[in-house]
């Protein structure tokens, strides 16, 4: 899929894709750092039906939402023939006991038996992060394990 980039003099840069339905969906990264999610009118690709101002954290979370299903689907396919192995996603929320702390501080593997296989941050995948990896609010963790192990991992991430 092609990303169309258009310089907007005095404003910033618009980056968008054209969907199968013919709509343009994208962002406007303004010179002052503001970000707007935009959706074009079906009848006029240069006119917006919606423009939503996003914070950097909101834009990162949306990027994670879109990137996550592909990664999780791939992991599910790889584990299809392994009964009892599942994949689950966990969001690090502001105020989480591990917001700003290292992955090693969770001791997730030794406490739950579940393994963190990737972190999605700002639309980017950090595969197999090490124990020194610093977790942050907005991170989407992809964890593999048994149902019991994943439940324990959820409890660890929520309560410490």
N, C-alpha and C positions, 0 to 999 in steps of 0.2 A: 504494500500500500504506500502510495506517495504522500508525503507531507508537503503541502504547498506553503511556502514562506513568502510573505509580502511585507515589504518595508512600508510603514505608515509615517510619512514625514511629520515630525513634530509630535508624534504620538508614541511610536514604538514599533513592534513587529507583530504581525498576525501569522500564526501557524495553524493550519487546518487540514482536514482530510475531507474527501467527498465520499459520503456513504453510498451504498447501493441504491438508496431511495433518491439520490441526487442532492440531498441536503449537505451543507457544509457545517462541520462541527470543529471547533478549535478553541484557541486561546489568543488573547491579545496581551502581550507582555509590554506594558507601558514603560516609558523611559524612567518614570519615578519608582519603578519596581512593582506597581500594582499589576494584578492579573485579573483578566475577565474571561470567563467561560462564555463562548458565543455559539449560537445556533442560528443558521440562516433560514429565511423563508424559503419554502419549496419553490415558489414562483419567481423569486428574485434572490440569487445567491449573494448579492451585495447588501441586502437588507437583513437585519437581525430580527428574529422573532423573540429571542431572549438573549440577554446579556447579564451575567451574574458576577459580581465582584467576589473574588476569593482571596483569602489570606494565603500565605505561603504554605502553612500547615494544611489548610483545606485542599489546596491544589495537590499537595503531596499525598494526602489521604485518598483523593479521587484517583490519582495515578496508581496507588496501591490497589484500589478496588478493581481497576481494569486489568492490572497485571497479574493479580493473584489467581483468578480462575484458570488461566492457561498453565501456570506453574503447578497448581494443585491437581489439575486434570492430568498433567503429564505424570506426576507422582502416583496418582491413583492407577493409571494405566500400568506403571511399572510394578505396582504392588498387587495387581489384580489376582495373580496366582499365588499370593502369600496369605492364606487365611489368618484372620486375627490381626492383620497389620492395617492401620488406618492412617489417614492424614487429616490434620485439623489446623485451622488458622486461629491465631490469638492476636489481639490488638493491644499494644502498650498504650494505655490512656494517660493523660496528664494526671499526676498524683499517684500513679502506680508505684508500688514499692521498688520497682526496678527502673523507673524513668531516670536516666542519667547514671545508671550503674552498669557494671560489666555483665556480660552473659555468664561468666564464671560465678558471679555472686549468686545466681539463681540455684546453682548446683542441681539443675533440672535433671540431667541424665542420671546422676547417682540417687536422687530423691524419688524420681518417678519412673525411670527406665525408658522414658521417651527421649527422642533425639531431635534437636532443632536442626533442620536441614537448610533453611534459608531465611533471610530477612528481606522484606520488601520495604524500601525507604525511598520516598520521593520518586516513585516509579522505577527505581533501579533495584536489581536483585543482588544481594550479597549472599553468595552460596557458601555453605559450610563455614559460617563465621567461627572464629576461635574464641577462647575464653576471655580474651582481652577486649573483644568487641563491645563497644558502649551502646547500650539500648537507649532509645529515646521515644518520647511520646509520639504517636503516629506510626511507629514501626509495626508492620504486620509480620508476625512470626509464623513460619510454616514448620509444623512439628509432626513427626512420624512416631507411631508406637501402637501399643494395644489400647483398647477402649479404656481400661483401668489406668494405664499410664498417662493417657491424654487427659483423663479427668483429674489426675493428680497434678499434671503440668498446669492445667487451668487454675487449680487451687493455689499452686505455688505462685503463679504470675499475678493472681488477684490479691492474695493475702500475705505473700512473702514467705 
